[in-house]
Amino acid sequence: MDLSDVSEELAHTEGQINDIFRALSNGFQKLEKIKDSSRRSRQLEELTDKMRECKRLIKEFERIMKEEEKRNTQETNKMLIERKQSMIKELNSYVALKKQHASENKRIDLFDGPGGGDVFAEENGLQASSMTNQQLMDAGNRMMDETDQAIERSNKVVQETINVGTETSAALKAQTEQMSRIVNELDSIHFSIKKASQLVKEIGRQVATDRCIVAMLFLIVIGVIAIIIVKLVHPNNKDIRDIPGLAPPANRKLL
């Protein structure tokens, strides 16, 4: 499928990427024919710049693809993803090729000496050797700088980890103290509930006693009322024996 039918911007970006791939292919073919280490280094730097540009364009391709994803069909989006993966795969192959040539170039710099018995060839070899040493020193300095930066990042990560561990320890300590306070409060609540239960039992017993007293008082009041009623009904009878029905039996002696 022609990308121009999908998006002019995608088609233009893909064209730029393909142009860089052709330039990389031709550049690596030329690199294999170059014997001088300094020229090889310069060629590798140029190819590396092209690969960086290619990586940027692939990211741009992905950005445009995501912006137009909703407008495209599922098959079109699948095709665009395959195109992107193919570009990444091809770029990775050039990156691996660059690493291979870079390692070969280092071996040439380290082990190749001035060739031939000619004076001019010997001088050129000494000059190339001095340039190689400088390049090695520069590379070593860059590696040390990168190592220092990596160590600094590691120290920051370790410090952040220590800070997180300290904060976590403090939080755990606070939670432990809070749990201890909760346990103490639960013990207090349990004691209060037990005390309240005993008070409820005592109140229950007191209420039962009060009910008995009330019942007795009620009976006394009923008796008094009964006596008052009898007095009112029979005001002339001062002795209970004169009240009909309340007189004692004749054969019972009264004390």
Phi and psi restraints in degrees (value plus and minus 20) as a CYANA .aco file:
   2 ASP   PHI     -99.6   -59.6
   2 ASP   PSI     106.8   146.8
   3 LEU   PHI     -87.8   -47.8
   3 LEU   PSI     -40.1    -0.1
   4 SER   PHI     -84.6   -44.6
   4 SER   PSI     -45.0    -5.0
   5 ASP   PHI     -93.9   -53.9
   5 ASP   PSI     -42.9    -2.9
   6 VAL   PHI    -112.2   -72.2
   6 VAL   PSI     -72.7   -32.7
   7 SER   PHI    -179.2  -139.2
   7 SER   PSI     109.7   149.7
   8 GLU   PHI     -86.0   -46.0
   8 GLU   PSI     -56.2   -16.2
   9 GLU   PHI     -87.0   -47.0
   9 GLU   PSI     -61.8   -21.8
  10 LEU   PHI     -84.6   -44.6
  10 LEU   PSI     -61.3   -21.3
  11 ALA   PHI     -83.8   -43.8
  11 ALA   PSI     -61.7   -21.7
  12 HIS   PHI     -84.2   -44.2
  12 HIS   PSI     -63.3   -23.3
  13 THR   PHI     -84.2   -44.2
  13 THR   PSI     -61.9   -21.9
  14 GLU   PHI     -83.3   -43.3
  14 GLU   PSI     -58.0   -18.0
  15 GLY   PHI     -82.6   -42.6
  15 GLY   PSI     -61.2   -21.2
  16 GLN   PHI     -83.4   -43.4
  16 GLN   PSI     -61.3   -21.3
  17 ILE   PHI     -84.1   -44.1
  17 ILE   PSI     -62.8   -22.8
  18 ASN   PHI     -84.3   -44.3
  18 ASN   PSI     -56.5   -16.5
  19 ASP   PHI     -82.9   -42.9
  19 ASP   PSI     -60.8   -20.8
  20 ILE   PHI     -86.8   -46.8
  20 ILE   PSI     -58.0   -18.0
  21 PHE   PHI     -82.7   -42.7
  21 PHE   PSI     -61.2   -21.2
  22 ARG   PHI     -84.6   -44.6
  22 ARG   PSI     -59.8   -19.8
  23 ALA   PHI     -86.3   -46.3
  23 ALA   PSI     -57.4   -17.4
  24 LEU   PHI     -86.2   -46.2
  24 LEU   PSI     -61.8   -21.8
  25 SER   PHI     -81.9   -41.9
  25 SER   PSI     -66.7   -26.7
  26 ASN   PHI     -85.7   -45.7
  26 ASN   PSI     -57.6   -17.6
  27 GLY   PHI     -84.5   -44.5
  27 GLY   PSI     -61.8   -21.8
  28 PHE   PHI     -89.8   -49.8
  28 PHE   PSI     -51.5   -11.5
  29 GLN   PHI     -85.4   -45.4
  29 GLN   PSI     -59.6   -19.6
  30 LYS   PHI     -88.5   -48.5
  30 LYS   PSI     -55.6   -15.6
  31 LEU   PHI     -81.9   -41.9
  31 LEU   PSI     -54.4   -14.4
  32 GLU   PHI     -87.2   -47.2
  32 GLU   PSI     -42.4    -2.4
  33 LYS   PHI    -111.4   -71.4
  33 LYS   PSI     -31.8     8.2
  34 ILE   PHI    -105.7   -65.7
  34 ILE   PSI     110.4   150.4
  35 LYS   PHI    -123.6   -83.6
  35 LYS   PSI     -48.1    -8.1
  36 ASP   PHI     -92.7   -52.7
  36 ASP   PSI     111.4   151.4
  37 SER   PHI     -87.4   -47.4
  37 SER   PSI     -58.0   -18.0
  38 SER   PHI     -87.0   -47.0
  38 SER   PSI     -61.4   -21.4
  39 ARG   PHI     -86.3   -46.3
  39 ARG   PSI     -57.6   -17.6
  40 ARG   PHI     -83.1   -43.1
  40 ARG   PSI     -59.9   -19.9
  41 SER   PHI     -84.5   -44.5
  41 SER   PSI     -64.1   -24.1
  42 ARG   PHI     -83.4   -43.4
  42 ARG   PSI     -60.7   -20.7
  43 GLN   PHI     -83.4   -43.4
  43 GLN   PSI     -60.5   -20.5
  44 LEU   PHI     -84.9   -44.9
  44 LEU   PSI     -57.5   -17.5
  45 GLU   PHI     -84.4   -44.4
  45 GLU   PSI     -61.5   -21.5
  46 GLU   PHI     -83.2   -43.2
  46 GLU   PSI     -62.8   -22.8
  47 LEU   PHI     -85.7   -45.7
  47 LEU   PSI     -56.3   -16.3
  48 THR   PHI     -84.6   -44.6
  48 THR   PSI     -60.7   -20.7
  49 ASP   PHI     -81.9   -41.9
  49 ASP   PSI     -60.0   -20.0
  50 LYS   PHI     -84.4   -44.4
  50 LYS   PSI     -58.7   -18.7
  51 MET   PHI     -87.2   -47.2
  51 MET   PSI     -56.5   -16.5
  52 ARG   PHI     -82.4   -42.4
  52 ARG   PSI     -63.5   -23.5
  53 GLU   PHI     -83.5   -43.5
  53 GLU   PSI     -59.2   -19.2
  54 CYS   PHI     -84.3   -44.3
  54 CYS   PSI     -61.2   -21.2
  55 LYS   PHI     -81.7   -41.7
  55 LYS   PSI     -61.3   -21.3
  56 ARG   PHI     -83.2   -43.2
  56 ARG   PSI     -61.2   -21.2
  57 LEU   PHI     -88.0   -48.0
  57 LEU   PSI     -55.2   -15.2
  58 ILE   PHI     -85.0   -45.0
  58 ILE   PSI     -60.6   -20.6
  59 LYS   PHI     -83.0   -43.0
  59 LYS   PSI     -58.7   -18.7
  60 GLU   PHI     -84.4   -44.4
  60 GLU   PSI     -61.5   -21.5
  61 PHE   PHI     -78.6   -38.6
  61 PHE   PSI     -63.6   -23.6
  62 GLU   PHI     -85.6   -45.6
  62 GLU   PSI     -59.8   -19.8
  63 ARG   PHI     -82.6   -42.6
  63 ARG   PSI     -66.4   -26.4
  64 ILE   PHI     -83.7   -43.7
  64 ILE   PSI     -59.9   -19.9
  65 MET   PHI     -80.7   -40.7
  65 MET   PSI     -62.0   -22.0
  66 LYS   PHI     -89.0   -49.0
  66 LYS   PSI     -54.7   -14.7
  67 GLU   PHI     -86.6   -46.6
  67 GLU   PSI     -54.0   -14.0
  68 GLU   PHI    -120.4   -80.4
  68 GLU   PSI      -9.6    30.4
  69 GLU   PHI     -82.3   -42.3
  69 GLU   PSI     -62.4   -22.4
  70 LYS   PHI     -88.6   -48.6
  70 LYS   PSI     -46.2    -6.2
  71 ARG   PHI    -104.9   -64.9
  71 ARG   PSI     -37.3     2.7
  72 ASN   PHI    -113.3   -73.3
  72 ASN   PSI     141.2   181.2
  73 THR   PHI     -97.9   -57.9
  73 THR   PSI     148.7   188.7
  74 GLN   PHI     -84.6   -44.6
  74 GLN   PSI     -58.9   -18.9
  75 GLU   PHI     -85.8   -45.8
  75 GLU   PSI     -59.7   -19.7
  76 THR   PHI     -85.4   -45.4
  76 THR   PSI     -62.9   -22.9
  77 ASN   PHI     -83.1   -43.1
  77 ASN   PSI     -59.1   -19.1
  78 LYS   PHI     -83.3   -43.3
  78 LYS   PSI     -61.2   -21.2
  79 MET   PHI     -84.6   -44.6
  79 MET   PSI     -60.3   -20.3
  80 LEU   PHI     -85.9   -45.9
  80 LEU   PSI     -59.1   -19.1
  81 ILE   PHI     -83.4   -43.4
  81 ILE   PSI     -61.1   -21.1
  82 GLU   PHI     -84.1   -44.1
  82 GLU   PSI     -59.5   -19.5
  83 ARG   PHI     -81.9   -41.9
  83 ARG   PSI     -64.6   -24.6
  84 LYS   PHI     -82.7   -42.7
  84 LYS   PSI     -65.5   -25.5
  85 GLN   PHI     -82.3   -42.3
  85 GLN   PSI     -57.2   -17.2
  86 SER   PHI     -84.6   -44.6
  86 SER   PSI     -60.2   -20.2
  87 MET   PHI     -83.2   -43.2
  87 MET   PSI     -64.7   -24.7
  88 ILE   PHI     -82.9   -42.9
  88 ILE   PSI     -61.5   -21.5
  89 LYS   PHI     -82.5   -42.5
  89 LYS   PSI     -62.7   -22.7
  90 GLU   PHI     -87.6   -47.6
  90 GLU   PSI     -59.8   -19.8
  91 LEU   PHI     -83.7   -43.7
  91 LEU   PSI     -61.3   -21.3
  92 ASN   PHI     -82.3   -42.3
  92 ASN   PSI     -54.3   -14.3
  93 SER   PHI     -85.0   -45.0
  93 SER   PSI     -58.5   -18.5
  94 TYR   PHI     -90.3   -50.3
  94 TYR   PSI     -54.4   -14.4
  95 VAL   PHI     -83.5   -43.5
  95 VAL   PSI     -63.2   -23.2
  96 ALA   PHI     -83.9   -43.9
  96 ALA   PSI     -58.4   -18.4
  97 LEU   PHI     -86.1   -46.1
  97 LEU   PSI     -57.7   -17.7
  98 LYS   PHI     -85.5   -45.5
  98 LYS   PSI     -62.0   -22.0
  99 LYS   PHI     -82.1   -42.1
  99 LYS   PSI     -58.9   -18.9
 100 GLN   PHI     -83.9   -43.9
 100 GLN   PSI     -66.2   -26.2
 101 HIS   PHI     -88.3   -48.3
 101 HIS   PSI     -54.3   -14.3
 102 ALA   PHI     -85.7   -45.7
 102 ALA   PSI     -61.3   -21.3
 103 SER   PHI     -86.5   -46.5
 103 SER   PSI     -59.1   -19.1
 104 GLU   PHI     -84.2   -44.2
 104 GLU   PSI     -58.4   -18.4
 105 ASN   PHI     -85.7   -45.7
 105 ASN   PSI     -56.7   -16.7
 106 LYS   PHI     -85.5   -45.5
 106 LYS   PSI     -60.0   -20.0
 107 ARG   PHI     -84.5   -44.5
 107 ARG   PSI     -58.2   -18.2
 108 ILE   PHI     -85.0   -45.0
 108 ILE   PSI     -61.1   -21.1
 109 ASP   PHI     -84.2   -44.2
 109 ASP   PSI     -55.7   -15.7
 110 LEU   PHI    -100.9   -60.9
 110 LEU   PSI     -58.1   -18.1
 111 PHE   PHI    -129.9   -89.9
 111 PHE   PSI     -38.2     1.8
 112 ASP   PHI     -99.3   -59.3
 112 ASP   PSI     114.6   154.6
 113 GLY   PHI    -133.2   -93.2
 113 GLY   PSI    -197.2  -157.2
 114 PRO   PHI     -85.1   -45.1
 114 PRO   PSI     110.7   150.7
 115 GLY   PHI    -123.3   -83.3
 115 GLY   PSI     125.7   165.7
 116 GLY   PHI      66.5   106.5
 116 GLY   PSI     144.3   184.3
 117 GLY   PHI    -121.3   -81.3
 117 GLY   PSI     -17.9    22.1
 118 ASP   PHI     -92.9   -52.9
 118 ASP   PSI     126.6   166.6
 119 VAL   PHI     -87.4   -47.4
 119 VAL   PSI     -64.2   -24.2
 120 PHE   PHI     -86.3   -46.3
 120 PHE   PSI     -57.9   -17.9
 121 ALA   PHI     -84.3   -44.3
 121 ALA   PSI     -57.2   -17.2
 122 GLU   PHI     -87.2   -47.2
 122 GLU   PSI     -61.8   -21.8
 123 GLU   PHI     -84.0   -44.0
 123 GLU   PSI     -61.3   -21.3
 124 ASN   PHI     -83.7   -43.7
 124 ASN   PSI     -56.9   -16.9
 125 GLY   PHI     -86.2   -46.2
 125 GLY   PSI     -61.1   -21.1
 126 LEU   PHI     -84.4   -44.4
 126 LEU   PSI     -59.8   -19.8
 127 GLN   PHI     -84.6   -44.6
 127 GLN   PSI     -62.8   -22.8
 128 ALA   PHI     -83.6   -43.6
 128 ALA   PSI     -57.8   -17.8
 129 SER   PHI     -83.9   -43.9
 129 SER   PSI     -61.9   -21.9
 130 SER   PHI     -86.5   -46.5
 130 SER   PSI     -57.7   -17.7
 131 MET   PHI     -85.6   -45.6
 131 MET   PSI     -56.7   -16.7
 132 THR   PHI     -85.6   -45.6
 132 THR   PSI     -62.1   -22.1
 133 ASN   PHI     -82.2   -42.2
 133 ASN   PSI     -61.1   -21.1
 134 GLN   PHI     -83.0   -43.0
 134 GLN   PSI     -62.3   -22.3
 135 GLN   PHI     -83.6   -43.6
 135 GLN   PSI     -60.2   -20.2
 136 LEU   PHI     -83.7   -43.7
 136 LEU   PSI     -59.7   -19.7
 137 MET   PHI     -84.6   -44.6
 137 MET   PSI     -62.6   -22.6
 138 ASP   PHI     -82.9   -42.9
 138 ASP   PSI     -63.3   -23.3
 139 ALA   PHI     -83.5   -43.5
 139 ALA   PSI     -59.9   -19.9
 140 GLY   PHI     -83.9   -43.9
 140 GLY   PSI     -59.8   -19.8
 141 ASN   PHI     -84.9   -44.9
 141 ASN   PSI     -61.2   -21.2
 142 ARG   PHI     -82.8   -42.8
 142 ARG   PSI     -62.2   -22.2
 143 MET   PHI     -83.7   -43.7
 143 MET   PSI     -59.7   -19.7
 144 MET   PHI     -86.5   -46.5
 144 MET   PSI     -58.7   -18.7
 145 ASP   PHI     -83.2   -43.2
 145 ASP   PSI     -63.2   -23.2
 146 GLU   PHI     -83.8   -43.8
 146 GLU   PSI     -58.5   -18.5
 147 THR   PHI     -85.1   -45.1
 147 THR   PSI     -61.2   -21.2
 148 ASP   PHI     -82.1   -42.1
 148 ASP   PSI     -61.4   -21.4
 149 GLN   PHI     -85.1   -45.1
 149 GLN   PSI     -60.3   -20.3
 150 ALA   PHI     -84.6   -44.6
 150 ALA   PSI     -60.5   -20.5
 151 ILE   PHI     -84.4   -44.4
 151 ILE   PSI     -60.5   -20.5
 152 GLU   PHI     -84.2   -44.2
 152 GLU   PSI     -61.1   -21.1
 153 ARG   PHI     -84.1   -44.1
 153 ARG   PSI     -59.6   -19.6
 154 SER   PHI     -84.6   -44.6
 154 SER   PSI     -60.6   -20.6
 155 ASN   PHI     -82.0   -42.0
 155 ASN   PSI     -59.9   -19.9
 156 LYS   PHI     -83.5   -43.5
 156 LYS   PSI     -62.3   -22.3
 157 VAL   PHI     -83.3   -43.3
 157 VAL   PSI     -62.5   -22.5
 158 VAL   PHI     -83.1   -43.1
 158 VAL   PSI     -63.6   -23.6
 159 GLN   PHI     -83.3   -43.3
 159 GLN   PSI     -62.0   -22.0
 160 GLU   PHI     -83.3   -43.3
 160 GLU   PSI     -58.2   -18.2
 161 THR   PHI     -84.8   -44.8
 161 THR   PSI     -61.4   -21.4
 162 ILE   PHI     -83.2   -43.2
 162 ILE   PSI     -62.6   -22.6
 163 ASN   PHI     -82.7   -42.7
 163 ASN   PSI     -62.4   -22.4
 164 VAL   PHI     -84.1   -44.1
 164 VAL   PSI     -60.8   -20.8
 165 GLY   PHI     -83.0   -43.0
 165 GLY   PSI     -60.5   -20.5
 166 THR   PHI     -84.0   -44.0
 166 THR   PSI     -65.5   -25.5
 167 GLU   PHI     -83.1   -43.1
 167 GLU   PSI     -59.5   -19.5
 168 THR   PHI     -85.3   -45.3
 168 THR   PSI     -61.1   -21.1
 169 SER   PHI     -82.6   -42.6
 169 SER   PSI     -63.1   -23.1
 170 ALA   PHI     -83.7   -43.7
 170 ALA   PSI     -60.2   -20.2
 171 ALA   PHI     -85.0   -45.0
 171 ALA   PSI     -60.7   -20.7
 172 LEU   PHI     -84.5   -44.5
 172 LEU   PSI     -59.8   -19.8
 173 LYS   PHI     -83.0   -43.0
 173 LYS   PSI     -63.4   -23.4
 174 ALA   PHI     -83.4   -43.4
 174 ALA   PSI     -60.7   -20.7
 175 GLN   PHI     -86.3   -46.3
 175 GLN   PSI     -57.1   -17.1
 176 THR   PHI     -84.1   -44.1
 176 THR   PSI     -63.8   -23.8
 177 GLU   PHI     -83.4   -43.4
 177 GLU   PSI     -59.5   -19.5
 178 GLN   PHI     -84.0   -44.0
 178 GLN   PSI     -61.3   -21.3
 179 MET   PHI     -83.4   -43.4
 179 MET   PSI     -58.2   -18.2
 180 SER   PHI     -83.6   -43.6
 180 SER   PSI     -62.5   -22.5
 181 ARG   PHI     -84.0   -44.0
 181 ARG   PSI     -58.5   -18.5
 182 ILE   PHI     -83.9   -43.9
 182 ILE   PSI     -61.8   -21.8
 183 VAL   PHI     -82.2   -42.2
 183 VAL   PSI     -63.2   -23.2
 184 ASN   PHI     -82.5   -42.5
 184 ASN   PSI     -61.6   -21.6
 185 GLU   PHI     -85.3   -45.3
 185 GLU   PSI     -56.6   -16.6
 186 LEU   PHI     -85.1   -45.1
 186 LEU   PSI     -60.1   -20.1
 187 ASP   PHI     -81.9   -41.9
 187 ASP   PSI     -62.4   -22.4
 188 SER   PHI     -83.0   -43.0
 188 SER   PSI     -62.0   -22.0
 189 ILE   PHI     -83.5   -43.5
 189 ILE   PSI     -62.3   -22.3
 190 HIS   PHI     -81.6   -41.6
 190 HIS   PSI     -62.6   -22.6
 191 PHE   PHI     -84.2   -44.2
 191 PHE   PSI     -61.7   -21.7
 192 SER   PHI     -83.7   -43.7
 192 SER   PSI     -60.7   -20.7
 193 ILE   PHI     -83.9   -43.9
 193 ILE   PSI     -61.8   -21.8
 194 LYS   PHI     -82.6   -42.6
 194 LYS   PSI     -63.5   -23.5
 195 LYS   PHI     -83.6   -43.6
 195 LYS   PSI     -62.3   -22.3
 196 ALA   PHI     -83.7   -43.7
 196 ALA   PSI     -58.0   -18.0
 197 SER   PHI     -82.2   -42.2
 197 SER   PSI     -63.0   -23.0
 198 GLN   PHI     -83.1   -43.1
 198 GLN   PSI     -60.8   -20.8
 199 LEU   PHI     -83.9   -43.9
 199 LEU   PSI     -59.9   -19.9
 200 VAL   PHI     -82.0   -42.0
 200 VAL   PSI     -61.2   -21.2
 201 LYS   PHI     -83.4   -43.4
 201 LYS   PSI     -64.5   -24.5
 202 GLU   PHI     -82.7   -42.7
 202 GLU   PSI     -61.7   -21.7
 203 ILE   PHI     -83.0   -43.0
 203 ILE   PSI     -59.2   -19.2
 204 GLY   PHI     -81.5   -41.5
 204 GLY   PSI     -64.5   -24.5
 205 ARG   PHI     -84.0   -44.0
 205 ARG   PSI     -61.3   -21.3
 206 GLN   PHI     -82.3   -42.3
 206 GLN   PSI     -61.0   -21.0
 207 VAL   PHI     -83.8   -43.8
 207 VAL   PSI     -60.8   -20.8
 208 ALA   PHI     -82.4   -42.4
 208 ALA   PSI     -63.7   -23.7
 209 THR   PHI     -82.5   -42.5
 209 THR   PSI     -64.0   -24.0
 210 ASP   PHI     -80.7   -40.7
 210 ASP   PSI     -56.7   -16.7
 211 ARG   PHI     -84.9   -44.9
 211 ARG   PSI     -61.0   -21.0
 212 CYS   PHI     -81.4   -41.4
 212 CYS   PSI     -64.2   -24.2
 213 ILE   PHI     -82.1   -42.1
 213 ILE   PSI     -63.0   -23.0
 214 VAL   PHI     -82.5   -42.5
 214 VAL   PSI     -61.0   -21.0
 215 ALA   PHI     -83.0   -43.0
 215 ALA   PSI     -63.9   -23.9
 216 MET   PHI     -82.4   -42.4
 216 MET   PSI     -64.6   -24.6
 217 LEU   PHI     -80.6   -40.6
 217 LEU   PSI     -60.8   -20.8
 218 PHE   PHI     -80.2   -40.2
 218 PHE   PSI     -63.1   -23.1
 219 LEU   PHI     -84.2   -44.2
 219 LEU   PSI     -61.0   -21.0
 220 ILE   PHI     -81.5   -41.5
 220 ILE   PSI     -65.4   -25.4
 221 VAL   PHI     -80.6   -40.6
 221 VAL   PSI     -61.4   -21.4
 222 ILE   PHI     -81.4   -41.4
 222 ILE   PSI     -62.8   -22.8
 223 GLY   PHI     -82.7   -42.7
 223 GLY   PSI     -64.4   -24.4
 224 VAL   PHI     -81.6   -41.6
 224 VAL   PSI     -63.5   -23.5
 225 ILE   PHI     -81.7   -41.7
 225 ILE   PSI     -60.9   -20.9
 226 ALA   PHI     -82.2   -42.2
 226 ALA   PSI     -62.4   -22.4
 227 ILE   PHI     -83.6   -43.6
 227 ILE   PSI     -62.2   -22.2
 228 ILE   PHI     -82.6   -42.6
 228 ILE   PSI     -61.3   -21.3
 229 ILE   PHI     -83.5   -43.5
 229 ILE   PSI     -62.5   -22.5
 230 VAL   PHI     -82.3   -42.3
 230 VAL   PSI     -62.3   -22.3
 231 LYS   PHI     -81.7   -41.7
 231 LYS   PSI     -58.1   -18.1
 232 LEU   PHI     -91.3   -51.3
 232 LEU   PSI     -56.3   -16.3
 233 VAL   PHI     -92.7   -52.7
 233 VAL   PSI     -61.3   -21.3
 234 HIS   PHI    -142.4  -102.4
 234 HIS   PSI      58.3    98.3
 235 PRO   PHI     -90.2   -50.2
 235 PRO   PSI     -43.7    -3.7
 236 ASN   PHI    -103.1   -63.1
 236 ASN   PSI     -37.1     2.9
 237 ASN   PHI    -108.7   -68.7
 237 ASN   PSI      87.5   127.5
 238 LYS   PHI    -112.4   -72.4
 238 LYS   PSI     -37.4     2.6
 239 ASP   PHI    -126.8   -86.8
 239 ASP   PSI     118.3   158.3
 240 ILE   PHI     -85.0   -45.0
 240 ILE   PSI     -39.3     0.7
 241 ARG   PHI     -93.4   -53.4
 241 ARG   PSI     -41.0    -1.0
 242 ASP   PHI    -102.5   -62.5
 242 ASP   PSI     -29.7    10.3
 243 ILE   PHI    -100.8   -60.8
 243 ILE   PSI     104.9   144.9
 244 PRO   PHI     -80.2   -40.2
 244 PRO   PSI     116.9   156.9
 245 GLY   PHI      66.8   106.8
 245 GLY   PSI     -40.3    -0.3
 246 LEU   PHI    -127.7   -87.7
 246 LEU   PSI     -22.8    17.2
 247 ALA   PHI     -90.2   -50.2
 247 ALA   PSI     122.5   162.5
 248 PRO   PHI     -93.2   -53.2
 248 PRO   PSI     140.7   180.7
 249 PRO   PHI     -79.2   -39.2
 249 PRO   PSI     134.2   174.2
 250 ALA   PHI     -89.7   -49.7
 250 ALA   PSI     -52.8   -12.8
 251 ASN   PHI    -105.9   -65.9
 251 ASN   PSI     -18.1    21.9
 252 ARG   PHI    -117.6   -77.6
 252 ARG   PSI     106.4   146.4
 253 LYS   PHI     -99.4   -59.4
 253 LYS   PSI     115.8   155.8
 254 LEU   PHI    -119.6   -79.6
 254 LEU   PSI     114.5   154.5
